[in-house]
Amino acid sequence: MHIIIDTHIFLWAIAEPHKIKPEKRAQLETATNTIYVSAVSITEIMIKASMGKLHINFDPVAAAKESGFELLPLTGEDALPLQDLPFHHKDPFDRMLIAQSISRNYALMSDDKKFSAYDCKLI
């Protein structure tokens, strides 16, 4: 299975894995699953760090690679679903992850309850 992880799941996976529910952690650890950290999440982390909303003392790209996650670029095709995506959720980073999940038909792992209002496969 192809799984895009939400930004908070990525941060928890590298710094506080105990915060990830056991059933989600099992999906992250299943060798047949490909786990992706989207360029959207890297962008969100770096913007929030530059604004002082998030303190990081690591390179998130290197951390993703060291954790065995694949990096996933955001393509123009991934952005197309944004035009018709309802505004159940206003966070632009989350909306881009949802659109990317829909565009690629990949599952999306998040603890954000608002994601369930969208037509994407959630874990």
N, C-alpha and C positions, 0 to 999 in steps of 0.2 A: 504494500500500500504506500502511496505517496502522501506525506503529511507535512503541511506548512504549520509551523508553530508560531503562535502569537508572541509578541515581544516579551510579555511577562513570563511566559513559559520558558522562553530562551534564557532570560535572566535568572530565573529560578533554577533551571537545569545546570547552569554553570556556577551558581553561588549558593543556592538554598534548595537543593533537590528535595528535601523533606517537605516542602510546600506543595509539591506536585502530587496529586491524588494517585494512589497505587495503580489504578487501572490505566491512567494516562502514562505513568512511568513505565508500565509494562509495554505499552505501545512504542514508547521511545527506545526501549531496550530490545525490541523484537528485531532480529537481524534481517528479516526479509522486508522490513519497512525502510523506506528512504525518508529521512527527516530533513526538512528544508528550513533554513533561516532566510527569509526574504530580504532583499535589499531595502525593502520598506522598513523592516525592523531595525536594520543597521542605521538607516537614515533617522528614524525616530529616536534611537538611543543617542546619536551624535547631536541632534538638534536639542534634545532635552538636556544633555550634558553642557552644551554651549550656553544654554539659558540658566544654568544652575539648578534645574529641577531634578537632575539626576547626577550623582557622583559616580564616575567610573574610573578605575585605575588599571584598565586593561584594554587591549585591542579587541573589539568584538568580532572582527573578521577572523583573527588568529584564534580566538576562543571558540568560535563556531567550528573551525576546521579541526582544532585539537579535540573537540568533543565528538567528532565524527559526523557532524551535520554538513549537509551540502548547502552551498550558497545558491540562492535563486534570484536571478535578475528580474526586474519588473519590465515587461515589454509593453509596447503600444497595444498589442492584442489583449494583454492582461488588464489594461485600463479601460477597454471598451465597455464592459458591463457597468462601469460607474455611471454612465448616462441614465440608465434605467433603474439603478439601485435605489430602493425607497430609503427615506431618511429616518429609519428607526434608530440609527446611530449616527452621531454627527462627527465623531473623531475621524479625521481624514486618513490617518494611518490605518485604523481598523477597517475603514471602508475600502482602502486599497488592498488590504489582505483578503477581505471577503471577495472583492472583484477578482483577485488573482486566483483564489480557490475555485470560483465559479468558472473562470476562463479556462483553467487547466484541468478542471474536474478532479482536483486534489482535495483530500480531507483537510480541515482546519482545526487545530487543537487550541482551545482557549477556555478559560474559566469565566469569560465575560458572558453573562446571561443574555445581553442584547443581541448577540450573534445568532441566537436561535430564531430570531424573527426573519432571517434571510434564508434563501433557497440554496444553501451550500451544505455539504456534508460536514458535520461537526463531531469532534471527539472531545 
